[in-house]
């Protein structure tokens, strides 16, 4: 179990991140349209956020490579996505009324709704790699394996969102499902951290 719990976490977070991107485009669609410019803005914001997450995750993991902190990052992402379901109508209405340029409005909406969760989820892979890394000799394979697993999760998230979630559920319901999954996986990671910590204390 100790060997695979980080892989499970990285896979699920990768799937959630891409599903969140696909659902996010549908969330903005009724307010700003679904033109390629809108998609460009969403993808650009999320890629920028992921890059920031990779950087910040690596820096934080070097200082405190602990699974409970990883769990907190995932938990915060889930909670923020839950908050999105409560505020999206009000924020969208305000943006469409106060910003006349549709592209600018969609870009601002993307930053408000997608940036922080994407940064937090982007921090997961480098953080998990640092936790799992046992030696410098193994660092390349460890990082490569986890990023490959994260990418596989992202592919699964794209197909899951496009073929199942969006046709079958309301956008609000999907966001709630995504938030629930993240909170659940954060509790799983934290529980496993507490379990292994207790086991180490008992051995001493």
C-alpha positions as CSV (number, residue, x, y, z in Angstrom):
1,X,0.0,0.0,0.0
2,X,2.8,2.4,0.8
3,X,4.2,1.8,-2.6
4,X,1.1,2.8,-4.6
5,X,-0.9,5.4,-2.6
6,X,1.1,8.3,-4.1
7,X,0.5,6.8,-7.6
8,X,-3.3,6.6,-6.9
9,X,-3.3,10.2,-5.7
10,X,-1.3,11.5,-8.7
11,X,-3.6,9.6,-11.1
12,X,-6.8,10.9,-9.6
13,X,-5.6,14.5,-9.3
14,X,-4.4,14.4,-13.0
15,X,-7.9,13.1,-14.0
16,X,-9.6,15.8,-12.0
17,X,-7.5,18.6,-13.3
18,X,-8.3,17.8,-17.0
19,X,-12.0,17.1,-16.2
20,X,-12.1,20.5,-14.5
21,X,-10.7,22.2,-17.6
22,X,-13.3,20.6,-19.9
23,X,-16.1,21.3,-17.5
24,X,-14.8,24.9,-17.0
25,X,-15.2,25.6,-20.7
26,X,-18.8,24.4,-20.5
27,X,-19.3,26.6,-17.4
28,X,-18.2,29.7,-19.3
29,X,-20.0,28.8,-22.5
30,X,-23.5,30.2,-21.7
31,X,-22.0,33.5,-20.6
32,X,-19.1,34.1,-23.0
33,X,-19.6,31.6,-25.8
34,X,-17.4,28.6,-26.9
35,X,-15.2,30.2,-29.6
36,X,-11.6,29.1,-30.0
37,X,-10.6,32.4,-28.4
38,X,-12.5,31.5,-25.2
39,X,-10.8,28.0,-25.2
40,X,-7.4,29.6,-25.8
41,X,-7.9,31.8,-22.7
42,X,-9.0,28.9,-20.5
43,X,-6.1,26.7,-21.7
44,X,-3.6,29.5,-21.3
45,X,-4.7,30.3,-17.7
46,X,-4.7,26.7,-16.7
47,X,-1.2,26.0,-18.2
48,X,0.2,29.1,-16.5
49,X,-1.4,27.9,-13.2
50,X,0.0,24.4,-13.6
51,X,3.5,25.8,-14.3
52,X,3.2,27.9,-11.2
53,X,2.0,24.8,-9.3
54,X,5.0,22.7,-10.5
55,X,7.4,25.4,-9.4
56,X,5.8,26.1,-6.0
57,X,5.1,22.4,-5.3
58,X,8.8,21.6,-5.9
59,X,10.0,24.4,-3.6
60,X,7.5,23.5,-0.8
61,X,8.3,19.8,-1.1
62,X,12.0,20.4,-0.7
63,X,11.3,22.2,2.6
64,X,8.6,20.0,4.0
65,X,8.2,16.7,2.1
66,X,5.3,15.4,4.2
67,X,2.1,13.7,3.0
68,X,-0.1,15.7,5.4
69,X,0.8,18.9,3.6
70,X,0.1,17.2,0.2
71,X,-3.3,16.2,1.6
72,X,-3.9,19.8,2.6
73,X,-3.2,21.1,-0.9
74,X,-5.7,18.6,-2.4
75,X,-8.3,19.4,0.3
76,X,-8.0,23.1,-0.4
77,X,-8.5,22.5,-4.2
78,X,-11.6,20.5,-3.5
79,X,-13.1,23.1,-1.1
80,X,-12.4,26.0,-3.6
81,X,-14.2,24.0,-6.4
82,X,-17.1,23.6,-4.0
83,X,-17.1,27.3,-3.4
84,X,-17.2,27.8,-7.2
85,X,-20.6,26.1,-7.4
86,X,-22.0,28.7,-5.0
87,X,-20.5,31.8,-6.6
88,X,-20.3,31.1,-10.3
89,X,-23.7,32.6,-11.2
90,X,-23.2,35.8,-9.3
91,X,-19.6,36.3,-10.6
92,X,-20.6,35.5,-14.2
93,X,-23.5,37.9,-14.0
94,X,-21.3,40.7,-12.6
95,X,-18.6,40.1,-15.2
96,X,-21.0,40.1,-18.2
97,X,-22.5,43.4,-17.0
98,X,-19.3,45.2,-16.0
99,X,-16.9,44.0,-18.7
100,X,-18.1,44.7,-22.3
101,X,-15.4,42.8,-24.0
102,X,-16.3,39.1,-24.0
103,X,-12.7,37.9,-24.4
104,X,-11.6,40.0,-21.4
105,X,-14.5,38.9,-19.3
106,X,-13.9,35.2,-20.1
107,X,-10.2,35.6,-19.2
108,X,-11.0,37.3,-15.9
109,X,-13.5,34.5,-15.2
110,X,-10.9,31.9,-16.0
111,X,-8.5,33.5,-13.6
112,X,-11.1,33.7,-10.8
113,X,-12.4,30.2,-11.1
114,X,-9.6,28.1,-12.4
115,X,-6.2,29.6,-11.4
116,X,-6.1,28.7,-7.7
117,X,-7.4,25.1,-8.0
118,X,-5.0,24.5,-11.0
119,X,-2.0,25.8,-9.0
120,X,-2.9,23.6,-6.1
121,X,-3.4,20.5,-8.3
122,X,-0.2,21.3,-10.2
123,X,1.7,21.1,-7.0
124,X,0.7,17.5,-6.4
125,X,3.0,15.7,-8.9
126,X,6.3,17.4,-7.8
127,X,5.3,17.1,-4.2
128,X,4.5,13.4,-4.5
129,X,7.8,12.8,-6.4
130,X,9.7,14.4,-3.6
131,X,8.0,12.3,-1.0
132,X,8.6,9.1,-2.9
133,X,12.2,9.9,-3.8
134,X,14.5,7.7,-1.8
135,X,17.8,8.7,-3.4
136,X,19.3,10.9,-6.1
137,X,20.1,7.7,-8.1
138,X,16.3,6.9,-8.3
139,X,15.2,10.5,-8.9
140,X,14.9,10.3,-12.7
141,X,12.7,7.2,-12.7
142,X,10.6,8.3,-9.8
143,X,9.8,11.7,-11.3
144,X,9.2,10.1,-14.8
145,X,6.9,7.4,-13.5
146,X,4.8,9.8,-11.5
147,X,4.4,12.3,-14.3
148,X,3.5,9.5,-16.7
149,X,0.8,8.4,-14.2
150,X,-0.4,12.0,-13.9
151,X,-0.6,12.2,-17.7
152,X,-2.5,8.9,-17.8
153,X,-4.9,10.3,-15.3
154,X,-5.4,13.5,-17.4
155,X,-6.2,11.4,-20.4
156,X,-8.8,9.4,-18.4
157,X,-10.2,12.7,-17.1
158,X,-10.7,14.1,-20.6
159,X,-12.6,11.0,-21.7
160,X,-14.6,10.8,-18.5
161,X,-15.7,14.4,-18.7
162,X,-16.3,14.5,-22.4
163,X,-18.1,11.1,-22.8
164,X,-19.9,10.6,-19.5
165,X,-20.0,13.6,-17.0
166,X,-21.0,16.4,-19.3
167,X,-23.6,14.5,-21.3
168,X,-25.1,13.0,-18.1
169,X,-24.9,15.7,-15.4
170,X,-25.4,19.4,-14.8
171,X,-22.2,21.5,-14.6
172,X,-22.9,22.3,-10.9
173,X,-23.3,18.6,-10.2
174,X,-20.0,17.8,-11.9
175,X,-18.2,20.4,-10.0
176,X,-19.6,19.0,-6.7
177,X,-18.5,15.5,-7.8
178,X,-15.0,16.8,-8.6
179,X,-14.8,18.6,-5.2
180,X,-16.0,15.5,-3.4
181,X,-13.4,13.3,-5.1
182,X,-10.6,15.8,-4.1
183,X,-11.7,16.0,-0.5
184,X,-12.0,12.2,-0.3
185,X,-8.5,11.6,-1.7
186,X,-7.1,14.2,0.6
187,X,-8.6,12.4,3.6
188,X,-7.2,9.2,2.3
189,X,-3.7,10.6,2.0
190,X,-3.8,12.2,5.4
191,X,-5.2,9.0,7.0
192,X,-2.4,7.0,5.4
193,X,0.2,9.6,6.7
194,X,-1.2,9.3,10.2
195,X,-1.2,5.5,10.0
196,X,2.4,5.3,8.9
197,X,3.5,7.9,11.4
198,X,1.8,5.9,14.2
199,X,3.5,2.7,13.0
200,X,6.9,4.3,13.1
201,X,6.3,5.7,16.6
202,X,5.2,2.2,17.8
203,X,8.4,0.6,16.4
204,X,10.5,3.1,18.4
